[in-house]
Amino acid sequence: MTIYPEEENPRDIYKLMIGMVVPRPIAWVSTISERGVPNLAPFSFFNALSGDPPVVCFSPSRRPIGDSKKDTLRNLEFSRDFVVNIVSEHLAEAMNRSSEEVPEDVDEFPLAGVSSELATLVKSPMVREALAKMECRVRSILPLGDRPTSGVLVLGDVVCFHFAEGLVHNFRVDPAMLAAVGRMGGSTYCDTRNRFDLLRPSRNLKE
C-alpha cells in the first residue's frame, strides 16, 4: 500500500502520522498571556534537539477555523518563554483535562486540577506537581504551512531544569520514578514500565 499525502485528506494523513510516529513524548507546556492569564496545554509533537546548547522543540498546530493561533502560540509571541512540564502517570488525567479548548481568559491550571508555581528565570509558571520541568526561552518560531491545522515549530533553549528530590542520580533520570506517559494514535496513551537495554555496537578501527 502506497499513499501520497497530496492526494488524500489532510485529516487522514494526520491519522497516519500519529499512528506511525509512536510513542511520542508529551510536552505539557505552560505559558502566560499578555494579560497575565496562565495557560496549560499538552503537545505530543515534541522532542529534544540538542544537548549543547540544550534545545527542545514542540509544534502547536493552526486552528482549522477562526483565529488560527492557539493561545499557547500567542502567549509565546508575547512572553518569548515557556515551561515544559513532563507528564508522569499520576498527571495523565490532569493533562487530558487541559487539552480542552476554552476561552483565552480561563486559567487552565485549576481547570486541570493542578497548582502553579513561579519559575526561576522565565515569566511562565510551572506545574508544581510535575516531577521534571524545563524552563525555556524561545529561540525561534517557524510556521510550517498556511493551511488549516498546519504546524508551527517552536524551538526553545532550556535555561533551567527542575527535578523532584531523588529523581536524578549523577545526572541520570530514574525512569521508574519519572513514570513518563507517551502518546500513541487516537486517544491511546502508553506507559514506560516495560523497558530493555541495548548496548551500542562498537568496533576497534585500526589506523
KOLLUMLO-130264 format. One record per residue (C-alpha): residue number from 1; x, z, y. Coordinates in nm, 2 decimals. Example, Ala and Ser with C-alpha at 12.3 -4.5 7.8 and 13.67 -1.06 7.14 Angstrom:
BEGIN
<1, <1.23, 0.78, -0.45>>,
<2, <1.37, 0.71, -0.11>>,
//
This chain:
BEGIN
<1, <0.00, 0.00, 0.00>>,
<2, <0.14, -0.10, 0.34>>,
<3, <-0.01, 0.00, 0.67>>,
<4, <0.08, -0.14, 1.02>>,
<5, <-0.02, 0.10, 1.30>>,
<6, <-0.12, -0.17, 1.55>>,
<7, <-0.38, -0.29, 1.30>>,
<8, <-0.55, 0.05, 1.25>>,
<9, <-0.75, 0.30, 1.44>>,
<10, <-0.51, 0.55, 1.61>>,
<11, <-0.71, 0.84, 1.47>>,
<12, <-0.64, 0.72, 1.12>>,
<13, <-0.27, 0.67, 1.19>>,
<14, <-0.26, 1.03, 1.32>>,
<15, <-0.40, 1.15, 0.99>>,
<16, <-0.12, 0.97, 0.81>>,
<17, <0.14, 1.12, 1.03>>,
<18, <0.03, 1.48, 0.99>>,
<19, <-0.02, 1.43, 0.62>>,
<20, <0.33, 1.29, 0.57>>,
<21, <0.55, 1.50, 0.80>>,
<22, <0.49, 1.83, 0.63>>,
<23, <0.53, 2.12, 0.65>>,
<24, <0.56, 2.13, 1.03>>,
<25, <0.67, 2.45, 1.21>>,
<26, <0.43, 2.57, 1.48>>,
<27, <0.53, 2.64, 1.84>>,
<28, <0.28, 2.89, 1.98>>,
<29, <0.35, 2.80, 2.35>>,
<30, <0.27, 3.04, 2.63>>,
<31, <0.28, 2.93, 2.99>>,
<32, <0.14, 3.04, 3.32>>,
<33, <-0.06, 2.84, 3.57>>,
<34, <-0.01, 2.80, 3.94>>,
<35, <-0.29, 3.05, 3.99>>,
<36, <-0.13, 3.30, 3.76>>,
<37, <-0.35, 3.25, 3.46>>,
<38, <-0.17, 3.28, 3.12>>,
<39, <-0.22, 3.01, 2.87>>,
<40, <-0.15, 3.01, 2.50>>,
<41, <-0.18, 2.71, 2.27>>,
<42, <-0.03, 2.60, 1.93>>,
<43, <0.16, 2.28, 1.87>>,
<44, <0.28, 2.15, 1.53>>,
<45, <0.47, 1.86, 1.67>>,
<46, <0.77, 2.10, 1.73>>,
<47, <1.13, 2.13, 1.63>>,
<48, <1.49, 2.23, 1.72>>,
<49, <1.71, 1.95, 1.85>>,
<50, <2.04, 2.11, 1.94>>,
<51, <2.24, 2.42, 1.88>>,
<52, <2.49, 2.39, 2.17>>,
<53, <2.32, 2.39, 2.41>>,
<54, <2.01, 2.54, 2.22>>,
<55, <1.73, 2.29, 2.28>>,
<56, <1.38, 2.28, 2.13>>,
<57, <1.10, 2.02, 2.17>>,
<58, <0.73, 2.01, 2.13>>,
<59, <0.47, 1.74, 2.21>>,
<60, <0.13, 1.81, 2.36>>,
<61, <-0.10, 1.51, 2.33>>,
<62, <-0.31, 1.35, 2.61>>,
<63, <-0.68, 1.43, 2.60>>,
<64, <-0.89, 1.14, 2.47>>,
<65, <-1.13, 1.16, 2.76>>,
<66, <-1.14, 1.30, 3.11>>,
<67, <-0.83, 1.47, 3.26>>,
<68, <-0.55, 1.35, 3.03>>,
<69, <-0.33, 1.65, 3.09>>,
<70, <-0.38, 1.96, 2.88>>,
<71, <-0.34, 2.30, 3.05>>,
<72, <0.00, 2.36, 2.89>>,
<73, <0.14, 2.04, 3.03>>,
<74, <0.00, 2.10, 3.38>>,
<75, <0.15, 2.45, 3.37>>,
<76, <0.49, 2.32, 3.27>>,
<77, <0.50, 2.09, 3.56>>,
<78, <0.43, 2.38, 3.79>>,
<79, <0.65, 2.66, 3.64>>,
<80, <0.92, 2.45, 3.46>>,
<81, <0.94, 2.71, 3.19>>,
<82, <0.76, 2.82, 2.87>>,
<83, <0.79, 3.06, 2.57>>,
<84, <0.78, 2.95, 2.21>>,
<85, <0.63, 3.24, 2.00>>,
<86, <0.69, 3.19, 1.63>>,
<87, <0.37, 3.22, 1.42>>,
<88, <0.40, 3.47, 1.13>>,
<89, <0.14, 3.52, 0.87>>,
<90, <-0.02, 3.82, 1.05>>,
<91, <-0.07, 3.60, 1.36>>,
<92, <-0.22, 3.29, 1.19>>,
<93, <-0.58, 3.37, 1.27>>,
<94, <-0.50, 3.46, 1.63>>,
<95, <-0.30, 3.13, 1.66>>,
<96, <-0.60, 2.94, 1.54>>,
<97, <-0.83, 3.11, 1.79>>,
<98, <-0.61, 3.00, 2.07>>,
<99, <-0.65, 2.63, 1.97>>,
<100, <-1.00, 2.63, 2.12>>,
<101, <-1.05, 2.41, 2.43>>,
<102, <-1.15, 2.65, 2.71>>,
<103, <-1.16, 2.62, 3.09>>,
<104, <-0.82, 2.64, 3.26>>,
<105, <-0.91, 2.97, 3.43>>,
<106, <-0.95, 3.15, 3.10>>,
<107, <-0.67, 3.38, 2.99>>,
<108, <-0.62, 3.29, 2.62>>,
<109, <-0.43, 3.60, 2.52>>,
<110, <-0.74, 3.82, 2.49>>,
<111, <-0.93, 3.52, 2.35>>,
<112, <-0.68, 3.51, 2.07>>,
<113, <-0.67, 3.89, 2.03>>,
<114, <-0.31, 3.94, 2.12>>,
<115, <-0.14, 4.11, 2.41>>,
<116, <0.11, 3.96, 2.66>>,
<117, <0.44, 4.10, 2.78>>,
<118, <0.68, 3.99, 3.05>>,
<119, <0.97, 3.76, 2.97>>,
<120, <1.31, 3.85, 3.09>>,
<121, <1.42, 3.52, 3.25>>,
<122, <1.11, 3.30, 3.29>>,
<123, <0.78, 3.33, 3.45>>,
<124, <0.57, 3.25, 3.14>>,
<125, <0.45, 3.55, 2.94>>,
<126, <0.53, 3.63, 2.57>>,
<127, <0.31, 3.73, 2.28>>,
<128, <0.40, 4.09, 2.22>>,
<129, <0.30, 4.08, 1.86>>,
<130, <0.53, 3.78, 1.77>>,
<131, <0.84, 3.88, 1.57>>,
<132, <1.05, 3.60, 1.72>>,
<133, <1.03, 3.43, 2.06>>,
<134, <1.23, 3.19, 2.27>>,
<135, <1.23, 3.18, 2.65>>,
<136, <1.28, 2.82, 2.76>>,
<137, <1.33, 2.62, 3.08>>,
<138, <1.21, 2.27, 3.09>>,
<139, <1.49, 2.02, 3.05>>,
<140, <1.27, 1.70, 3.06>>,
<141, <0.92, 1.58, 3.01>>,
<142, <0.88, 1.23, 2.87>>,
<143, <0.55, 1.06, 2.83>>,
<144, <0.54, 0.86, 2.50>>,
<145, <0.25, 0.64, 2.59>>,
<146, <-0.05, 0.59, 2.82>>,
<147, <-0.32, 0.57, 2.55>>,
<148, <-0.57, 0.84, 2.47>>,
<149, <-0.40, 1.11, 2.25>>,
<150, <-0.05, 0.97, 2.32>>,
<151, <0.21, 1.24, 2.30>>,
<152, <0.42, 1.39, 2.58>>,
<153, <0.76, 1.50, 2.47>>,
<154, <0.88, 1.83, 2.62>>,
<155, <1.24, 1.94, 2.59>>,
<156, <1.33, 2.29, 2.67>>,
<157, <1.66, 2.48, 2.70>>,
<158, <1.65, 2.81, 2.52>>,
<159, <1.77, 3.08, 2.77>>,
<160, <1.68, 3.39, 2.58>>,
<161, <1.59, 3.49, 2.22>>,
<162, <1.38, 3.79, 2.13>>,
<163, <1.36, 3.94, 1.77>>,
<164, <1.18, 4.23, 1.62>>,
<165, <1.40, 4.51, 1.50>>,
<166, <1.56, 4.43, 1.16>>,
<167, <1.47, 4.06, 1.17>>,
<168, <1.82, 3.94, 1.24>>,
<169, <2.14, 4.03, 1.05>>,
<170, <2.47, 3.88, 1.15>>,
<171, <2.27, 3.61, 1.34>>,
<172, <2.07, 3.52, 1.03>>,
<173, <1.70, 3.55, 1.05>>,
<174, <1.53, 3.72, 0.75>>,
<175, <1.28, 3.45, 0.63>>,
<176, <1.08, 3.71, 0.42>>,
<177, <1.03, 3.94, 0.72>>,
<178, <0.95, 3.65, 0.96>>,
<179, <0.69, 3.51, 0.72>>,
<180, <0.65, 3.20, 0.92>>,
<181, <0.35, 2.97, 0.89>>,
<182, <0.37, 2.59, 0.86>>,
<183, <0.11, 2.32, 0.93>>,
<184, <0.00, 2.07, 0.68>>,
<185, <-0.26, 1.79, 0.73>>,
<186, <-0.61, 1.86, 0.85>>,
<187, <-0.70, 2.23, 0.85>>,
<188, <-0.44, 2.32, 0.59>>,
<189, <-0.15, 2.56, 0.65>>,
<190, <0.12, 2.69, 0.43>>,
<191, <0.35, 3.00, 0.40>>,
<192, <0.72, 3.01, 0.34>>,
<193, <0.73, 3.26, 0.05>>,
<194, <0.84, 3.01, -0.22>>,
<195, <1.20, 2.92, -0.13>>,
<196, <1.50, 2.78, -0.31>>,
<197, <1.86, 2.73, -0.21>>,
<198, <2.07, 2.41, -0.25>>,
<199, <2.44, 2.41, -0.17>>,
<200, <2.55, 2.12, 0.04>>,
<201, <2.78, 1.89, -0.17>>,
<202, <3.15, 1.87, -0.06>>,
<203, <3.44, 1.67, -0.17>>,
<204, <3.81, 1.70, -0.11>>,
<205, <3.93, 1.38, 0.06>>,
<206, <4.30, 1.31, 0.02>>,
<207, <4.49, 1.16, 0.31>>,
//
